[in-house]
Structures are given as C-alpha cells and as structure tokens.
Amino acid sequence: MEKTTTTEEKPQEVKKRVVNKCVKCDKRLPKKAIYCCYCGKKQTTSSFSRPIFFWGISGFLIFSFTIVGFTNRHRLIHFRRNIWNWSTRSNAIPERDRTDFGVTLPEYSIHGIDVSHYQQKILWDEVKKMKVDNKDISFVFIKATEGKNWQDTHFSENWKEAKEQGFLVGAYHYYKPNVTSSEQASNFIKMVKLSKGDLPPVLDVEEKSHQLSTKRFKLGVKNTLDLMEKHYGVKPILYIPLNYYNSYFKNDASFKGYHFWIANYYQTRLRVKKDNWHFWQHHHKGRVNGIAGYVDMNVFNGNIEELKKLCVK
C-alpha cells in the first residue's frame, strides 16, 4: 500500500550548470573550458587562468614591497622616529629630574645631541646642567632647512639659546635628491649665518631617489657640499647612514677629506676605521633633561680641543 502524505513534497532542486560563452562564436561552454568545442577557439579569458593571475600579481607585489622596504630601511626608521615624536609631542613636558641618558653611552669623552622642531620647546639651561658619571652634552646640531624652501620654525630660537648656554653648535640641512644642489644650498645659506667658533655646516643625506643613477646621486651631494664650502670657507660635515657610507662614499676619492658623521644604532662600537669618521649617531632614543621625549645621541671621535679645531675660524 502506498504511503500518502498530507503535504505536497517539494521537488528536488536541480543545480544549474555554470557556463561561459565562447569569445569567438558566443556559444555556451562549461565554466572551465579552455577550448571551444564548436569553433576550437582558445578561451584566453577562462576563469581557469584567474587564480594563477591573482597569485602571480600578489607575489609580485609582495616581492616588490620587500625589496623597497629593505633598500629604504634607514628612511623607514627615520619616518617611524618622526611619527613617534609627532604623536607624543603635543602633551609632552620637558624633563628636569633624570639621572641617566636613557641609553648606554659609548666610551667616548665628548657627547652631543641633534634636535629639530620635533622636540618643540627646549629648556637649554636644563640640558646644560645635566651630568651623569662625569658625562655631559658638549655639542649640538640643530636642523635648519630641508630641500628647496622648507625651514625649521624652531631653528632661530634653538640656535640662539644653545649658544647662550655655551654649547658648540652646528646647523644641518636635510638633503632631497630630486631637488637641485643650488636650490638646496641657497635655502640653507639664507637661513644659517655661521660665525667664528661654530661647527661646520652639515649635509644630512638619508634618501636616494630611484629616479637617479648612483653617479648622479653622488654628483648632487658633492655639488651641494662644494657650494656650502665655498660660502662658509670650511669643509662641511656629511651625515649618512652606515650602509650609505659603505655603498657610496667609503671608496670614492671625491669625498676624501670630508668629516663623516655616521648613523648606526644599537651597537657597542662603530665598525668603521677610526681615522675615517668624526661623529657617530649611536642612538635615537636618548633622554635629556630639558627635552620632551626622545632625542638623538652622538659622540665625537676625539677630545674637546680636536672638536674646536673643526670649527669656523
């Protein structure tokens, strides 16, 4: 006897077959068809190739970003440091009661810092008074300009007050490789008036444009240094990351005789021949009374008399 039901059973749903159309004859084809079974045309837009295309592009992008990140790692550190300073400076209050510099200082007798508008208002008298284990701050480099026309809004105040406290002071220009040498040197010269006893001008080189060949990059740096030297009558200081020194400047005779200031963090010593460098920026997270937040820490490769010999005569 057949079983009867009071409700009508729903017919089983038939899955529709996903189809594509031939790119030539417009006939309906199965989804993964590579060739049309009617005209024989290869289906170059078949969905079969889409995953390969997607993963190929993804792999290329990941590889490209990895290469760019590695070759610009120092710029990324610099950018991260500036972002940190920018994010913390609004409510920051200059320190007054620190009993250490926040980092281990290398065993050199002459120590210094470099500052810019990122440190905001600096209490220079507090900086001057700070001394830890007979180590204090002897010299200061202050950012003045960048590129074609950017000028640091805190430069004049920092320059005046640091000199009043008796620091040996110097000014630096942040180099932009895609701006002409004459424009950059002119920007710095308009802003900075050096006098007897000031440290030489500094060219801060942390960027290398991929649009420029190595030859053109170094030529631009050299031209800017030459213009600075011609105006101030003293050989400038060249600030560079350690990898830039090794890759571009170490064995180039045209840069022989310049005072190198090399950035290399988290090391107990600078792995450069002792006679080849004058300043070492060894840490970017120092703490100094009178300054809110972190500050770059440096040492001079010599004694105070040798440092004074570098100054403008």
N, C-alpha and C positions, 0 to 999 in steps of 0.2 A: 504494500500500500504506500502510495506517495505521500511524503510529508508536506503538509500545507502550512503556510505562514500567513500571518495577518498583515504583514508589511511587505511591500514590494522590495526585493533585493536590488541594490544599485549595481549596474553593470560595471565590470572591472575597467578601470581607466587605462587606456592604451597610450603608452608614452609615444610622443611624437618624435620622429627621427629628425635630428638636426641636420640641415642641409646647407650647402653653399651653392653659389652659381658660378658656372664657368666664366672666366674672364674674357673668353672669346665668343663662344656661341650662346652663352646665357642659359645653358641647360642646368637643371638641378643636379647637384652632386653631393655625395656623402661629405661629412664635415672634414675628414682627414684625407680626402682625395688629393693626390699630388698631380695626377694627370687626368684630363677629361676623357671619359670612356666613349664620348661621341666624336670629338674632333681631335683628340690627342694633345691638346694644348697643356703645357705645364702650368700648374696653378701657383704662380710665384707669390701670391698673397694668401696662400693657405694658412690656416691657423696653426698647422703643424710647425711652421717656422717661427711663430711668435715667441714661444718660451726661449728659444735659442737667441733670438734678437734681444729679448728683455734681459736675460742674464749676461749676454755679451756687453750690452751698454752699461749695465750695473757694475760689472767687473772693471770695465774701462774707467768709469768714474771713480770707483774706489781706489784703483791704482793711481790715477791722476792726482787725487787729493792727497794720497800718501806721499807721493813724490814732492808735491808742492809744499806740504807740511814739513817734510824733512829738510828741504833746501832752504826753508824760511823759518827754521826753528827758533833762531835768535829773535827774529821780528815778532814771533808769536809770544815769546817770553816777555819782550818789551811791551807788546799790546796788553797781555794779561796783567802786567805790573801796573800799567796806566789805568786799566779798567778798575783794578783793586783800589788804587789811590783815588780815582774819581768817585767810586761808590762809598768810600769811608770818610772822605774829607769834609762833607757838609757839616757833620756834627762833631768833628774831631777837635780836641783841645790839646795844645802843645804840652808835652810832658815837662815835668820840673824835678821830679824826685827819683829818677832812675839811678841805679848804682852799677849798671852794666850797659854795654852797647847792643845787647840783644843777640849778638853773634860772636863767635870766637875770632879775635883779631889775629892776623898772621904776625909773626915775629919780625916786625919792622919798626923802626923808631918814629917814622913820620906817617901820620894818618890824616885822611881827609874825607870829605863828602862832596857829592854833587846834587844840586837842587834845581827845581823849576817851579812853575806855578802850581803844580800838583801838590806841593807841600803847603800851599796857601801862606798865611801869615807865619813868619818865623821869628821867634824871640832870640835874637842873636847873642844877647848877653848871657842867656841860659846855655846856649851852645858853647860859648867861650869858657864858662865856669866848669863845665863837665870834665872830670878827670877820673879814670879808672885804672888802678895799678900803674900810675905814672904815665898813662897814655891819654892823650887828648887830641882834639882836632886842630891841625895846623894850617890846612889849606882847604879852599872851597872853589869848586867850579859851578858856575851859575848859567843856566840856559838863557840865551838872549834872543835867538832867532831860529827860524826854520823855513827852508825853501825860498820862494821868491819874495814874499812880503809878510809872512807871519812873524809877530814879535811878542815875546813873553811879557804879559802885563805886570808881572811881579819883579821883572829884572832890575829896574832902576832902584826900587826900594831895597831889594836884596843886596845889590852891588854897593850901595851907599852904606847900609848898616853893617854889612860884613866887614867892610874896610875900616869903619869906625871902631870895630872891636879888635882890630889888629890882625885879622886873618890875611894870609896870602891868597889873593883872589884871581880867578881867571874866568873868561866867558866862553861859551861854546855855541856853535851853530849846528843844527840838525840838518844833515845833507839829504836832499831829494834828488835821486839820479836822473829824473826826467826834466829837471829844471836846469837852465844854462848856468855855467860857472860864474859868469859875470853878474847875473842877476842875484845869485846867492851871496857872492862876496859883497856886492853892493848893499844888500839888505843888512848884513852883519856890520859892515863898516859904518853905515848910517846910525846904527844903534849903539855900538860899542866904541868908547873913547879910552884907549889904554894909556897909562902913564908909567913913569919910572917905578919899578918895584912890583908891577902887575905880572901875573903869569902870562905866558904866550897865548894867543888865540887858539881855540880848539875847533877842529872839524870832526863832528860826530857822524861816522859812516856806519849805518846799520842796515841799509837797504841796497839791493842790486836789482835793477829792473830787468825783467826777462826780454824786454824790447831792445836792450843794448847788449852788444858783444862785450866780452871781458875787456878787450882793448879799449873800447870807447868808454866803458865804465871807469877804468883806471885813469884814462886821459882826463875825464871830467873832474875826478878827485884831485889829480895833480894840478890842473889849471886853477882850481879854487884855492888850493894851498899856495900856489905861486902868487895869486892876487892878494891873498892875506899877507904873505911875507913882504911883498913889495910895499904895501901900505903901512904896515906896522914896523917894518925893519927888524923882525925877529922870526926865526923859523917856527912855524906853528906846530901844535901837538895834534897827532892823528889818533882819534879814538876808534877802535874797531873790535868786534868780537874775535875770539881766538881763532875760530875757523876761517874768518876773513883774512886774518894775518897769515895763516899757513897757506891759504889758497891763492891769494892775490898779491900780497905785499912783501912777504918774507924774503923772497929771492929776486925781487925787482930792483935793479940798481937805481932806477929813477927815484925811488923812495928812501934811498940810503941817506942817513943823516937826520931824518925826522925823529921827533920824540914820540914814541909809540905809547899809547895808553890802551891797554888790552883788557877786555872784559872776559872773565872766566869764573863762573860761580861754583860754590860748594867744593872747593879744592883747598888742600893744606898748603900748596905752593903752586906757583905759575910755571908750567912746563915750557918755558922759553929761555933760551940762553940769556944769562944775567945781563950781559952787555947790550942786549937788543931791545930792552924796554925800560921805560921811565916810571910809568904809573900802571897800577893793577886795580881794576874794579873787581873785588873779590866777593861781594855780596850785595843783594838788592833789598834785603830785609833788616837793615840795621835800625837801631832805635837810639835817638839822641835827645837829650833834654832841649826844650825849646822848639821841637819839631813834632807836629802831629802825624802819627802814622809812620810808615816805613821810609827809609832813606838809603840811597846807595852808599856803600862804604868802599874806600880806596886806600892804597898805600903808595908811598913814593919809594923808588929804588935808590936810596941814598940817604944822606944826612941833610940837616936843615941848611947848611952852607951850600951844598950842591944844589938844593932846590932853589935857593936865592940866585944862584948863578944862571938859572934858566930864564929869570925874569927880564922884563924890558929894561934896558939900560937908559 
